[in-house]
């Protein structure tokens, strides 16, 4: 079993900051990458940021200048520092672990981020 646990969501005002944390555990998981997705009400789930290693990260255009992803695949941890939050960032944020062995995607339970006007 692979268990993905995330935390750090909350309610903030526009312009505020939050840091999301995620850690995954499993007896035989080999991590390819970890990332963050979000799903806003009435919207499809979208990729926010993905971390392969410190030299290989990517962001969706909407957050590139405001969010920073970091992590350590050897520890199966990933973080998302979110600055200058906007109401449009309101969503449930899901941590994702993409594994090679066992192959597959593993998901956290989601953490709610709400940004008030």
Secondary structure, 3 states (H helix, E strand, C coil): CEEEEEECCEEEECCCCEEEEEEEEECCCEEEEEEEEEECCCCCCEEEEEEEECCEEEECCCCCCCEEEEEECCCCEEEEEECCCCHHHCEEEEEEEEEEECCEEEECCCEEEEEEC
